[in-house]
Amino acid sequence: MIKRFFSSAPRERILGHDIPRPRLTGMGWLLILLYLGVPAMFIGGVLDFIVQTITGQCMGLWCLF
């Protein structure tokens, strides 16, 4: 079953042209960063703020600045 996901299918020829398989573009990588990275940074900042409020010590990266 795993081989099915990782095996590459033969390229199709459409009207004599060799069509490459789909791939992520620069905009796709940027959207992945925005949808996954920014919320993760926000949640980490909120958790750091909660720990700092409760214990009085900053535990995160933001304390270095």
C-alpha positions in Angstrom: 0.0 0.0 0.0 2.8 2.4 0.8 4.4 1.8 -2.6 1.2 3.0 -4.2 1.7 6.5 -2.7 5.4 6.8 -3.5 5.5 5.2 -6.9 5.6 7.6 -9.8 3.1 7.1 -12.5 4.3 7.2 -16.1 4.0 10.6 -17.7 1.1 11.2 -20.0 1.4 12.3 -23.5 -1.3 14.7 -24.6 -1.5 15.7 -28.2 2.2 14.8 -28.5 3.3 16.9 -25.5 4.9 15.4 -22.5 3.0 16.8 -19.5 5.0 16.9 -16.2 3.4 15.8 -13.0 1.9 18.5 -10.7 4.3 20.1 -8.1 4.2 22.7 -5.5 5.0 26.2 -6.7 6.4 29.1 -4.7 3.0 30.4 -3.9 2.0 27.0 -2.6 4.9 26.9 -0.2 4.0 30.4 0.9 0.4 29.4 1.6 1.6 26.4 3.6 3.8 28.7 5.6 0.9 31.1 6.2 -1.7 28.4 7.1 0.6 26.3 9.3 3.5 28.4 10.5 1.8 31.6 11.6 -0.9 29.9 13.7 1.8 27.7 15.3 3.9 30.8 16.2 0.8 32.5 17.6 -0.1 29.5 19.8 3.5 29.3 21.0 3.5 33.0 21.9 0.2 32.7 23.8 1.5 29.7 25.7 4.8 31.5 26.5 2.7 34.5 27.8 0.6 32.2 30.0 3.7 30.6 31.5 5.4 33.9 32.0 2.2 35.3 33.8 1.9 32.3 36.1 5.6 31.7 37.0 7.1 35.2 36.4 9.9 33.7 34.2 9.9 33.9 30.5 10.7 30.6 28.9 10.4 31.4 25.2 12.5 32.7 22.4 11.0 36.2 22.7 12.8 36.7 26.0 16.1 37.0 24.3 15.2 40.3 22.7 
